[in-house]
Amino acid sequence: MLGRLKEKGAGFVASLRRTLRDDRRPLHRRGPVSRRSRTGRGNERGVALLVVLSTLALVTAATVDLQFNSHVDVMLGFNARDGLQAEYNALSALRLRALIIKHAQRLNSAAQGLAGALGMESGAMPPIGQMLDMIPVDCGLMSAIVREVDDDWGDAEDSEDFEEGGASDVFAGECSATSESEQTKISINKLGQATAGANKQVTAFLMGLLMNPSLERHFDEDDYNGVHAEDPEELVAAIADWVDRDKNETGNLVADEDRHYSYLKDSYLPKNAPFDSVAELQLVHGVDDELYDILKPHVTVHSESTQIEISTAPDERIWLGLASCLRQGVSVVELFNHPGFVEFVRMFTEMRMLGGASFTVMKVATLVSIIETTGLGALIDTAAVNNVFTDKSVNTWYTLHAMGRVGNATRKITAVFQSAEAQFYYVRIE
């Protein structure tokens, strides 16, 4: 028994010594297999998680990019569709306005012929053509016309389909078209004619436009080319020199008209021929960009008349025409300060508003009557008023402006229309 106890005790002591000896060894020499296995599995789980997250990020980025590109493509398609619809709406409004102008001239001629056959005085018949010219052209009018035509000529089934939304679908969005008679503007090509009266009248109109005190700086400061016209008279003379056929400077027979252009960095010579477009004014000596923007709406190269058609002329152009009719030595400031000027403006505005509401037109005699009634006859030469303005509509050239808008797409069209030939001579789509 005692021997067995000694053997067990010796074994216990030997086991304890081995345990203590193992604990004193460095950790890197122990290397338990179980611990290495657990660490490797942990690294593998981290790599797998990283791969999954990276894949999800890539898939998400590709999905978002695809969705964005698809949305852009859809919006581009919508804009292209709206742009095409807006363009065709504007073209439709433009052609309807041209159609009205074409038949307005014929109706005017027919009305005057009927008046002569009935023994009536000239001008007794209402200006039917000019009243038609006042009709506003927009998508609402065109939709009504299409609906009326469909009701008259279409079968019952087509009409029902049309009434369900056809009119709004055909002319969806907004559109409008306006026209401006070229006879309401001053013909700058008349400055090149030998007729003294035509030159004088066109010169008076341009002087009335350029004598505005706010334009004085354009005659004191150099333009981009380092030159400028000294006064409005020199600028109007430069416009006349551009279209006349001689080489002498207007108003100075001993000077050469080429001198203003020959010393420029990129020199050129005056055309000495009629203007082909209003844009040529930018080449004339003294006409800078701002002066061109001021002159552009009021001048034309199409009209053959030196008189302004008062019935369709805008108010601004009538004021400019009156400024050119002031008596010698009278300034625009004196006209504005006259006691009867406020009453003149009131009566003039009322006549224009009543005329527009009742589709009647203002006559030159009415304008002269207002001038005399308000006492402005002492400042405005009424004989000149009869020369500057006219009641007769002999113009066949019109500038048409059309606009179409659908959604975010807008199209604008500018065209020059000749009503006697029913032809467009210029069309620009923006």
VOGU-3710 file (C-alpha; in Angstrom, 3 decimals, decimal comma):
1> mlgrlkekga> 0,000/0,000/0,000  2,747/2,414/0,949  4,580/1,611/-2,247  1,555/2,494/-4,399  1,174/5,831/-2,696  4,802/6,668/-3,393  4,399/5,770/-7,060  1,286/7,986/-7,426  2,985/10,854/-5,658  6,063/10,571/-7,886
11> gfvaslrrtl> 3,818/10,570/-10,972  1,914/13,664/-9,765  5,147/15,517/-9,087  6,515/14,623/-12,542  3,290/15,812/-14,195  3,388/19,071/-12,255  6,992/19,674/-13,293  6,143/19,121/-16,965  3,297/21,613/-16,699  5,482/24,254/-15,111
21> rddrrplhrr> 8,162/23,669/-17,737  5,665/24,181/-20,582  4,406/27,403/-19,043  7,904/28,815/-19,024  8,390/28,256/-22,797  7,870/31,299/-25,160  4,430/31,557/-26,638  5,650/31,420/-30,244  7,150/28,019/-29,514  3,992/26,592/-28,117
31> gpvsrrsrtg> 1,811/26,992/-31,201  -1,343/25,136/-30,191  -3,080/23,746/-33,295  -6,548/24,647/-32,084  -5,731/28,355/-31,717  -4,157/28,568/-35,218  -7,259/26,999/-36,729  -9,611/29,483/-35,031  -7,524/32,471/-36,244  -7,548/31,267/-39,895
41> rgnergvall> -11,319/30,856/-39,961  -11,721/34,425/-38,633  -9,563/35,853/-41,447  -11,567/33,957/-44,048  -14,855/35,362/-42,702  -13,462/38,965/-42,924  -12,358/38,520/-46,546  -15,742/37,077/-47,525  -17,573/40,005/-45,891  -15,325/42,486/-47,717
51> vvlstlalvt> -15,983/40,772/-51,070  -19,750/40,823/-50,487  -19,736/44,509/-49,531  -17,609/45,432/-52,566  -19,920/43,503/-54,875  -22,978/45,215/-53,423  -21,328/48,623/-53,869  -20,493/47,897/-57,507  -23,976/46,577/-58,257  -25,561/49,596/-56,542
61> aatvdlqfns> -23,357/52,037/-58,486  -24,136/50,297/-61,793  -27,882/50,266/-60,998  -27,909/53,985/-60,074  -25,938/54,874/-63,213  -28,297/52,830/-65,383  -31,315/54,431/-63,741  -29,868/57,936/-64,192  -29,011/57,335/-67,856  -32,465/55,903/-68,468
71> hvdvmlgfna> -34,060/58,958/-66,833  -31,903/61,307/-68,941  -32,814/59,422/-72,120  -36,508/59,634/-71,267  -36,290/63,376/-70,537  -34,356/63,962/-73,764  -37,085/62,113/-75,603  -39,767/64,225/-73,926  -37,880/67,446/-74,743  -37,409/66,381/-78,370
81> rdglqaeyna> -41,112/65,607/-78,600  -42,073/68,929/-76,966  -39,604/70,818/-79,154  -41,077/69,329/-82,320  -44,617/70,049/-81,114  -43,648/73,636/-80,211  -42,030/74,168/-83,628  -45,050/72,894/-85,522  -47,397/74,947/-83,343  -45,366/78,065/-84,180
91> lsalrlrali> -45,313/77,171/-87,883  -49,083/76,633/-87,863  -49,686/79,994/-86,200  -47,282/81,652/-88,657  -49,055/80,223/-91,691  -52,482/81,154/-90,341  -51,318/84,737/-89,807  -49,902/84,791/-93,353  -53,215/83,448/-94,696  -55,143/86,214/-92,927
101> ikhaqrlnsa> -52,783/88,869/-94,300  -53,055/87,478/-97,813  -56,846/87,652/-97,862  -56,946/90,928/-95,916  -55,395/92,747/-98,875  -57,953/91,227/-101,223  -60,818/92,172/-98,931  -59,578/95,739/-98,728  -59,408/95,965/-102,508  -62,872/94,434/-102,844
111> aqglagalgm> -64,330/96,837/-100,261  -62,880/99,854/-102,033  -64,178/98,567/-105,371  -67,646/98,121/-103,877  -67,537/101,646/-102,465  -66,686/103,028/-105,902  -69,470/101,034/-107,546  -71,977/102,381/-105,034  -70,781/105,945/-105,592  -69,441/106,253/-102,065
121> esgamppigq> -66,506/108,417/-101,125  -63,068/106,894/-100,928  -62,461/105,495/-97,474  -66,158/105,277/-96,614  -66,054/101,500/-96,447  -64,607/100,059/-93,254  -61,054/98,704/-93,579  -62,089/95,026/-93,519  -58,617/93,775/-94,296  -57,021/95,790/-91,542
131> mldmipvdcg> -59,638/94,601/-89,086  -58,788/91,011/-89,997  -55,145/91,841/-89,428  -56,035/92,714/-85,815  -57,401/89,222/-85,086  -55,121/87,523/-82,543  -53,753/84,186/-83,713  -53,119/81,622/-80,971  -53,597/77,948/-80,191  -57,161/78,557/-79,031
141> lmsaivrevd> -58,191/80,015/-82,393  -56,467/77,242/-84,333  -58,051/74,537/-82,168  -61,472/76,094/-82,770  -60,853/76,125/-86,534  -59,733/72,486/-86,541  -62,738/71,490/-84,443  -65,105/73,323/-86,799  -63,571/71,696/-89,856  -63,740/68,286/-88,202
151> ddwgdaedse> -67,423/68,771/-87,332  -68,253/69,810/-90,901  -66,220/67,280/-92,870  -65,376/64,413/-90,510  -67,590/61,393/-89,937  -69,359/60,809/-86,627  -66,816/58,315/-85,302  -63,852/60,594/-86,022  -65,663/63,565/-84,495  -66,279/61,687/-81,265
161> dfeeggasdv> -62,617/60,721/-81,056  -61,611/64,310/-81,739  -63,904/65,728/-79,072  -62,372/63,409/-76,492  -59,208/65,478/-76,579  -58,135/65,848/-80,167  -58,031/69,665/-80,216  -55,936/69,910/-77,110  -53,647/67,154/-78,403  -53,119/68,751/-81,825
171> fagecsatse> -52,237/72,187/-80,428  -51,019/71,327/-76,956  -49,151/74,089/-75,123  -49,059/77,742/-76,155  -48,594/79,448/-79,501  -49,160/82,867/-81,013  -48,333/84,852/-84,129  -48,195/88,598/-84,747  -47,500/90,648/-87,837  -46,101/94,092/-88,442
181> seqtkisink> -46,565/96,031/-91,642  -43,301/97,222/-93,160  -45,154/100,366/-94,175  -45,244/101,392/-90,527  -41,443/101,757/-90,693  -39,197/104,213/-92,489  -37,528/103,036/-95,685  -33,811/103,810/-95,378  -33,247/102,978/-99,064  -35,194/106,122/-99,935
191> lgqatagank> -32,187/108,143/-98,771  -30,373/107,094/-101,942  -33,004/108,471/-104,299  -32,683/111,758/-106,092  -36,132/112,898/-104,915  -35,573/115,721/-102,477  -38,920/115,208/-100,767  -38,217/111,548/-99,984  -34,774/112,363/-98,635  -36,148/115,155/-96,488
201> qvtaflmgll> -38,918/113,013/-95,019  -36,706/110,047/-94,189  -34,071/112,372/-92,759  -36,670/114,088/-90,567  -37,850/110,744/-89,176  -34,319/109,546/-88,415  -33,453/112,874/-86,830  -36,553/112,656/-84,630  -35,354/109,227/-83,517  -31,717/110,206/-82,903
211> mnpslerhfd> -32,270/113,600/-81,251  -33,150/111,891/-77,977  -30,946/113,490/-75,262  -30,142/110,039/-73,838  -28,216/109,236/-77,038  -25,759/112,139/-76,768  -22,960/109,944/-75,401  -22,920/107,934/-78,646  -21,804/111,111/-80,436  -19,086/111,902/-77,882
221> eddyngvhae> -17,452/108,512/-77,310  -15,574/106,316/-79,804  -16,951/102,937/-80,745  -15,060/99,649/-81,047  -13,225/100,929/-84,146  -12,139/104,110/-82,390  -14,429/106,440/-84,375  -17,842/108,031/-83,907  -20,235/110,400/-85,640  -20,047/113,917/-84,258
231> dpeelvaaia> -23,813/114,482/-84,259  -27,077/112,930/-85,554  -26,776/114,918/-88,794  -23,451/113,243/-89,588  -24,871/109,808/-88,786  -27,886/110,290/-91,084  -25,550/111,588/-93,792  -23,392/108,459/-93,417  -26,492/106,281/-93,938  -27,343/108,282/-97,070
241> dwvdrdknet> -23,761/107,943/-98,352  -23,988/104,163/-97,966  -26,881/103,924/-100,452  -26,252/106,815/-102,853  -24,212/106,288/-105,997  -21,736/109,151/-105,764  -18,421/109,369/-103,917  -19,054/112,716/-102,248  -19,994/113,061/-98,628  -23,567/114,206/-98,074
251> gnlvadedrh> -23,627/117,801/-96,863  -19,952/118,303/-97,714  -19,331/118,163/-101,446  -15,557/118,617/-101,096  -15,094/115,611/-98,793  -14,726/111,989/-99,838  -17,251/109,631/-98,228  -14,660/106,829/-98,221  -12,474/108,569/-95,648  -14,463/107,187/-92,685
261> ysylkdsylp> -13,762/103,606/-93,765  -10,334/103,635/-95,419  -8,446/104,286/-92,158  -10,022/101,450/-90,208  -7,925/98,471/-89,184  -10,010/96,261/-91,477  -10,848/98,846/-94,095  -13,705/98,600/-96,591  -15,692/100,942/-98,830  -19,304/102,161/-98,716
271> knapfdsvae> -21,687/99,984/-100,673  -23,152/102,794/-102,841  -26,192/100,613/-103,441  -29,475/99,937/-101,611  -29,447/98,026/-98,344  -30,186/94,334/-98,766  -30,994/93,944/-95,071  -31,315/96,145/-92,022  -28,284/94,352/-90,552  -26,067/96,272/-92,997
281> lqlvhgvdde> -26,561/99,330/-90,826  -23,881/97,901/-88,533  -21,314/98,651/-91,266  -22,243/102,332/-91,525  -19,915/104,903/-89,985  -21,096/105,977/-86,517  -23,612/103,138/-85,977  -22,439/101,242/-82,903  -24,199/98,237/-81,412  -26,541/100,227/-79,170
291> lydilkphvt> -27,552/102,648/-81,904  -28,202/99,705/-84,209  -30,519/98,144/-81,616  -32,387/101,463/-81,447  -32,689/101,892/-85,216  -33,442/98,276/-86,103  -37,147/98,116/-85,058  -38,038/101,361/-86,849  -36,436/101,033/-90,291  -37,041/98,724/-93,243
301> vhsestqiei> -35,565/97,804/-96,602  -38,842/96,429/-98,010  -41,308/99,316/-98,015  -41,452/101,559/-101,078  -43,343/104,312/-99,272  -41,897/107,170/-97,273  -45,136/107,536/-95,290  -46,087/105,653/-92,138  -49,343/103,724/-92,161  -50,980/105,224/-89,087
311> stapderiwl> -53,733/102,613/-88,692  -51,368/99,762/-87,810  -48,291/101,660/-86,583  -47,402/101,135/-82,903  -47,711/104,103/-80,556  -43,948/104,512/-80,249  -43,548/104,982/-84,002  -46,345/107,522/-84,115  -44,577/109,516/-81,404  -41,365/109,385/-83,422
321> glasclrqgv> -43,246/110,543/-86,491  -44,697/113,465/-84,578  -41,215/114,374/-83,329  -40,139/114,705/-86,951  -43,065/117,095/-87,580  -42,052/119,721/-85,036  -41,801/123,250/-86,395  -38,437/124,841/-86,976  -36,685/125,663/-83,715  -39,089/123,640/-81,524
331> svvelfnhpg> -37,532/120,936/-79,348  -39,046/117,792/-77,932  -38,662/119,226/-74,427  -40,887/122,177/-75,369  -43,499/119,756/-76,679  -43,476/117,764/-73,422  -43,766/120,945/-71,310  -46,682/122,363/-73,298  -49,899/122,652/-71,187  -51,924/120,747/-73,770
341> fvefvrmfte> -49,537/117,808/-74,110  -51,098/115,816/-71,240  -54,567/116,268/-72,727  -53,222/115,255/-76,140  -51,799/112,019/-74,718  -55,105/111,243/-72,990  -57,214/111,812/-76,109  -54,761/109,945/-78,315  -54,686/106,943/-75,959  -58,480/106,831/-75,729
351> mrmlggasft> -58,822/106,875/-79,499  -56,335/104,045/-79,902  -58,011/101,950/-77,186  -61,501/102,517/-78,571  -60,272/101,715/-82,047  -58,729/98,437/-80,898  -61,876/97,447/-78,983  -64,219/98,218/-81,896  -61,864/97,078/-84,679  -61,725/100,570/-86,149
361> vmkvatlvsi> -58,586/102,370/-87,214  -57,225/105,823/-86,528  -57,170/108,290/-89,392  -54,637/111,026/-90,081  -57,464/113,570/-89,929  -58,289/112,356/-86,404  -54,689/112,838/-85,292  -54,602/116,340/-86,782  -57,875/117,173/-85,042  -56,470/116,108/-81,665
371> iettglgali> -53,354/118,229/-82,245  -55,416/121,328/-83,045  -57,902/120,724/-80,224  -55,177/120,554/-77,581  -53,368/123,623/-78,895  -50,274/121,779/-80,086  -50,681/123,160/-83,593  -48,272/125,949/-82,669  -45,526/123,364/-82,106  -46,415/120,593/-84,596
381> dtaavnnvft> -46,701/121,316/-88,300  -49,981/119,667/-89,306  -49,031/119,834/-92,980  -45,970/117,740/-92,160  -48,205/115,296/-90,259  -50,176/114,670/-93,454  -46,920/114,000/-95,292  -45,418/111,694/-92,666  -48,542/109,578/-92,031  -51,054/108,010/-94,406
391> dksvntwytl> -54,410/106,244/-94,207  -53,820/104,158/-97,322  -52,572/100,636/-96,936  -50,485/99,878/-100,011  -47,953/97,655/-98,297  -47,463/94,055/-99,318  -44,479/93,263/-97,070  -44,902/92,075/-93,494  -42,632/90,852/-90,732  -44,194/87,931/-88,877
401> hamgrvgnat> -43,239/86,729/-85,404  -44,492/83,359/-84,156  -43,917/81,535/-80,866  -44,685/77,999/-79,748  -44,178/76,601/-76,243  -44,788/73,052/-74,995  -43,418/72,034/-71,601  -39,888/73,391/-71,300  -39,379/73,677/-75,077  -39,839/77,028/-76,825
411> rkitavfqsa> -39,477/77,821/-80,520  -39,512/81,319/-82,046  -39,887/82,058/-85,751  -39,230/85,317/-87,582  -40,302/85,572/-91,218  -40,698/88,160/-93,976  -43,888/87,611/-95,982  -44,935/89,134/-99,300  -48,717/89,103/-99,364  -49,239/89,856/-103,072
421> eaqfyyvrie> -47,126/86,865/-104,084  -48,022/84,818/-100,980  -44,338/83,983/-100,546  -41,965/83,856/-97,595  -38,657/85,557/-98,398  -36,977/84,955/-95,072  -37,577/82,468/-92,245  -35,507/81,986/-89,128  -36,299/79,426/-86,408  -34,730/79,818/-82,959
//
